Amino acid sequence: MNDKSEHLIEIRDLCYSRGHREIFKGLNIKIPRGHVTAIMGPSGTGKTTLLRLITRQLLPDSGTILVEGTDISTLNQKELYQMRRRFGMLFQNGALLTDISVFENVAFPLREHTRLPNRLIRHIVLTKLHAVGLRGAADMMPTQLSGGMARRVALARAMVMDPEILIYDEPFVGLDPISMGVIVRLVRKMNDALGISSILVSHDVQEIATVADCSFLISDGKVAASGSPDELHNTSSELVRQFMHGMADGPVAFHFSAPNYAEQLLGRDAE
């Protein structure tokens, strides 16, 4: 990997389709090092798909994805696994393993990918749990945790391999305001304290505004706007204003394409 590349991740002219549906149509994004970068957009715009492309779980139809200046499509299997170890992933809804304890959930990546002795694994796991405020929950089972606690345990697991890049896939979904506030602060704290880079996928505009350094709004397969949260809030673009302010009327239609309402109710379309 080329550690001297200007951008942490660079996406150039990315095109990707699923069946006959075009998801990305020449997408271009540069993700800076050491920042919290948000990827936003209406539902169905491919935000999670983009994360899978960045980690090469999927391959693009065309275009290039560079991680630290290296085209990830050129990596062999061994190199790909080494690259993925630089990433930590917080999945939607936490995705904890329900049959093992909090401690073992966090320890799982260490047991799978290292040969560290149990004493050192215990030290690392307790350190990560302490960082998210849940060292005292180490012996609990995932079913005993609240939604916010489960998300924090998942964050500890994402950090346990000391990744350079932390990816958050919809980290705020289903959380109450208190838990959401805790996760927002942890995202910012972990990024700054550990000197890492974070990629946050979400459509929660208010939370993004408090934590992100820069944001990319995706629509119709391309970047519709980019900049700081304040810049996006003050944009003149109707599409961006609709998304940022949660307006029903705008370029993104509220109603899915359908026949004439009155004629359908009267049954004339069936004649």
Secondary structure, 3 states (H helix, E strand, C coil): CCCCCCCCEEEEEEEEEECCEEEEEEEEEEECCCCEEEEECCCCCCHHHHHHHHCCCCCCCEEEEEECCEEHHHCCHHHHHHHHCCEEEECCCCCCCCCCCHHHHHHHHHHHHCCCCHHHHHHHHHHHHHHCCCHHHCCCCHHHCCHHHHHHHHHHHHHCCCCCEEEEECCCCCCCHHHHHHHHHHHHHHHHHHCCEEEEECCCHHHHHHHCCEEEEEECCEEEEEECHHHHHCCCCHHHHHHHHCCCCCCCCCCCCCCCHHHHHHCHHHC
